[in-house]
Amino acid sequence: YEKDPLPHGIVMGLAWTSMGGSALYIETQGIARGVDSEGKRRGGGTLKTTGQMGDVMKESTQIAYTVARARLAEIDPSNSYFDDTDIHMHVP
């Protein structure tokens, strides 16, 4: 990783397959929510997942999102990142 690090928003994961397993590049993008005519944020911070995921993997993404929100609230209660940003995660 020192010579050729992954771009921001991409992590490498592992998946079990009938052939043993494979590496996955999981892509994420934070999207700042828009504001209405009164300057208030529209909607709520959400996690959107797309790609080739089974039920277990979908559940795991929700758990990871919940843990990340809770951990940030512990570390920095004034940080509103997850309230102000929608997260889109894609698993190819």
Salt bridges, closest charged atoms under 4 A:
GLU38 OE1 - LYS40 NZ 3.74
GLU74 OE1 - ARG71 NH1 2.93
ASP83 OD1 - ARG69 NH2 2.78
ASP84 OD1 - ARG41 NE 3.83
